[in-house]
Amino acid sequence: MIYMFTLENTEGFSQKTLDKMNAEVKERLKKYDPKSKDYKKKRVEIEEEIFDNYCSDSFSPSMKF
């Protein structure tokens, strides 16, 4: 398995969270043929979407009064 998200290429995520993110990417990629010409593009799109989702869920700002 190719690890899309690692401690080396991300910041602020635990290994447990990175494992969840990678598992989600792997699961969503199952419906695409790895030999298709669009596979790499799809993988990047999925990775970016998952990364953005985890960033907004994990690092959402809050205001304290």
Z-matrix of the N, CA and C atoms (Angstrom, degrees):
N
C 1 1.464
C 2 1.520 1 110.02
N 3 1.297 2 115.79 1 135.55
C 4 1.455 3 121.54 2 174.77
C 5 1.516 4 107.57 3 -84.37
N 6 1.317 5 115.34 4 128.00
C 7 1.459 6 118.42 5 178.33
C 8 1.514 7 108.29 6 -90.16
N 9 1.310 8 114.79 7 114.15
C 10 1.451 9 120.92 8 -177.27
C 11 1.527 10 110.28 9 -76.13
N 12 1.331 11 114.97 10 -43.69
C 13 1.450 12 121.11 11 -178.32
C 14 1.524 13 109.15 12 -110.98
N 15 1.327 14 116.09 13 124.42
C 16 1.464 15 121.33 14 179.36
C 17 1.520 16 109.18 15 -132.82
N 18 1.326 17 115.79 16 169.32
C 19 1.466 18 120.45 17 176.12
C 20 1.528 19 110.54 18 -64.91
N 21 1.335 20 116.48 19 -23.72
C 22 1.464 21 120.82 20 -178.91
C 23 1.530 22 112.46 21 -78.33
N 24 1.349 23 117.45 22 -30.56
C 25 1.469 24 118.16 23 -175.56
C 26 1.533 25 113.22 24 -110.75
N 27 1.326 26 116.55 25 7.80
C 28 1.464 27 120.23 26 175.21
C 29 1.519 28 108.42 27 -135.37
N 30 1.302 29 115.55 28 166.73
C 31 1.452 30 120.16 29 179.71
C 32 1.520 31 109.44 30 -139.47
N 33 1.313 32 116.97 31 135.17
C 34 1.450 33 121.10 32 174.14
C 35 1.518 34 115.48 33 93.90
N 36 1.330 35 117.63 34 1.39
C 37 1.463 36 121.16 35 179.07
C 38 1.529 37 109.41 36 -109.37
N 39 1.322 38 116.83 37 144.23
C 40 1.464 39 120.74 38 173.97
C 41 1.526 40 108.35 39 -77.79
N 42 1.334 41 115.85 40 162.79
C 43 1.466 42 119.60 41 177.53
C 44 1.522 43 110.16 42 -61.45
N 45 1.323 44 117.17 43 -36.08
C 46 1.461 45 121.48 44 179.35
C 47 1.537 46 110.61 45 -61.20
N 48 1.319 47 117.19 46 -43.46
C 49 1.464 48 121.50 47 178.33
C 50 1.521 49 110.59 48 -66.84
N 51 1.325 50 116.81 49 -41.76
C 52 1.468 51 120.21 50 178.54
C 53 1.525 52 110.63 51 -62.05
N 54 1.324 53 116.84 52 -38.68
C 55 1.467 54 120.22 53 177.36
C 56 1.521 55 110.77 54 -62.57
N 57 1.318 56 116.96 55 -40.77
C 58 1.473 57 121.15 56 177.67
C 59 1.526 58 110.35 57 -63.95
N 60 1.319 59 116.33 58 -43.44
C 61 1.467 60 120.76 59 -179.88
C 62 1.523 61 110.20 60 -62.33
N 63 1.336 62 116.78 61 -45.45
C 64 1.468 63 120.71 62 179.63
C 65 1.521 64 111.40 63 -63.51
N 66 1.324 65 116.83 64 -39.69
C 67 1.463 66 120.57 65 178.73
C 68 1.527 67 110.37 66 -64.00
N 69 1.314 68 116.49 67 -38.22
C 70 1.462 69 120.53 68 179.11
C 71 1.531 70 110.79 69 -66.34
N 72 1.325 71 116.59 70 -42.01
C 73 1.470 72 120.29 71 177.05
C 74 1.528 73 109.26 72 -60.99
N 75 1.322 74 116.54 73 -47.80
C 76 1.464 75 121.01 74 -178.33
C 77 1.525 76 110.59 75 -59.43
N 78 1.318 77 117.01 76 -44.14
C 79 1.465 78 121.36 77 -178.80
C 80 1.529 79 111.03 78 -63.19
N 81 1.312 80 116.70 79 -44.64
C 82 1.467 81 120.07 80 -178.22
C 83 1.523 82 112.39 81 -70.64
N 84 1.333 83 117.30 82 -26.95
C 85 1.465 84 120.80 83 179.54
C 86 1.525 85 112.64 84 -76.89
N 87 1.314 86 117.29 85 -15.59
C 88 1.471 87 120.61 86 -178.04
C 89 1.520 88 112.97 87 -56.60
N 90 1.318 89 116.93 88 -29.89
C 91 1.461 90 118.64 89 -176.87
C 92 1.531 91 113.49 90 -83.07
N 93 1.335 92 117.16 91 2.08
C 94 1.468 93 121.03 92 179.44
C 95 1.526 94 109.76 93 -114.53
N 96 1.314 95 115.85 94 143.53
C 97 1.456 96 121.71 95 178.44
C 98 1.531 97 109.36 96 -78.39
N 99 1.344 98 117.35 97 120.29
C 100 1.466 99 120.21 98 -179.50
C 101 1.528 100 113.86 99 -60.35
N 102 1.325 101 117.01 100 -18.08
C 103 1.464 102 120.62 101 -179.30
C 104 1.530 103 112.69 102 -90.74
N 105 1.330 104 116.80 103 -6.13
C 106 1.463 105 118.50 104 -179.03
C 107 1.523 106 110.32 105 -73.09
N 108 1.319 107 114.36 106 154.89
C 109 1.470 108 118.88 107 -177.76
C 110 1.524 109 112.23 108 -70.09
N 111 1.316 110 117.93 109 -20.85
C 112 1.464 111 121.31 110 -179.07
C 113 1.522 112 113.73 111 -94.14
N 114 1.337 113 117.36 112 -0.20
C 115 1.464 114 120.99 113 -174.70
C 116 1.532 115 112.00 114 -58.37
N 117 1.319 116 116.94 115 -48.20
C 118 1.465 117 120.52 116 -177.72
C 119 1.528 118 110.45 117 -62.94
N 120 1.323 119 116.32 118 -41.30
C 121 1.458 120 121.16 119 178.81
C 122 1.535 121 110.10 120 -62.58
N 123 1.333 122 116.47 121 -45.21
C 124 1.464 123 121.39 122 178.46
C 125 1.519 124 110.82 123 -60.80
N 126 1.332 125 115.77 124 -43.23
C 127 1.466 126 120.11 125 -179.61
C 128 1.518 127 110.80 126 -59.93
N 129 1.325 128 116.45 127 -44.32
C 130 1.463 129 120.57 128 179.27
C 131 1.528 130 110.46 129 -63.13
N 132 1.325 131 116.95 130 -43.35
C 133 1.468 132 120.77 131 178.71
C 134 1.526 133 111.27 132 -60.65
N 135 1.324 134 116.28 133 -45.00
C 136 1.457 135 121.08 134 -179.78
C 137 1.527 136 110.33 135 -65.07
N 138 1.327 137 116.96 136 -44.78
C 139 1.469 138 120.56 137 178.80
C 140 1.528 139 110.79 138 -58.94
N 141 1.325 140 116.60 139 -45.59
C 142 1.465 141 120.00 140 -179.23
C 143 1.528 142 111.36 141 -63.88
N 144 1.321 143 116.63 142 -40.89
C 145 1.457 144 120.76 143 179.98
C 146 1.537 145 110.89 144 -64.23
N 147 1.318 146 116.13 145 -45.42
C 148 1.463 147 120.37 146 179.43
C 149 1.524 148 110.38 147 -65.16
N 150 1.323 149 116.62 148 -43.18
C 151 1.465 150 120.36 149 178.79
C 152 1.529 151 110.43 150 -59.36
N 153 1.317 152 116.41 151 -46.91
C 154 1.465 153 120.56 152 179.18
C 155 1.524 154 111.52 153 -61.51
N 156 1.336 155 116.93 154 -42.05
C 157 1.463 156 120.93 155 178.91
C 158 1.524 157 111.22 156 -61.87
N 159 1.321 158 116.54 157 -45.31
C 160 1.464 159 119.83 158 -179.47
C 161 1.523 160 111.43 159 -68.94
N 162 1.322 161 116.87 160 -34.55
C 163 1.468 162 119.24 161 177.53
C 164 1.525 163 110.58 162 -64.33
N 165 1.312 164 117.16 163 -44.76
C 166 1.461 165 119.53 164 -178.69
C 167 1.525 166 111.01 165 -70.45
N 168 1.341 167 117.37 166 -33.86
C 169 1.466 168 120.66 167 178.78
C 170 1.526 169 111.55 168 -75.83
N 171 1.320 170 117.05 169 -39.37
C 172 1.460 171 120.75 170 -173.82
C 173 1.517 172 113.30 171 -86.99
N 174 1.310 173 116.61 172 -31.56
C 175 1.458 174 119.80 173 -172.91
C 176 1.516 175 113.90 174 -120.95
N 177 1.315 176 116.04 175 29.63
C 178 1.458 177 117.61 176 -178.59
C 179 1.529 178 108.88 177 -68.33
N 180 1.319 179 116.22 178 131.40
C 181 1.463 180 119.75 179 -178.71
C 182 1.531 181 111.01 180 -72.42
N 183 1.273 182 114.67 181 151.85
C 184 1.457 183 119.14 182 175.73
C 185 1.529 184 108.21 183 -134.86
N 186 1.289 185 114.34 184 152.52
C 187 1.468 186 119.93 185 -179.81
C 188 1.522 187 108.42 186 -104.39
N 189 1.316 188 115.08 187 139.41
C 190 1.461 189 119.76 188 175.69
C 191 1.509 190 108.23 189 -116.10
N 192 1.302 191 114.72 190 133.11
C 193 1.466 192 119.60 191 179.50
C 194 1.504 193 109.67 192 -108.20
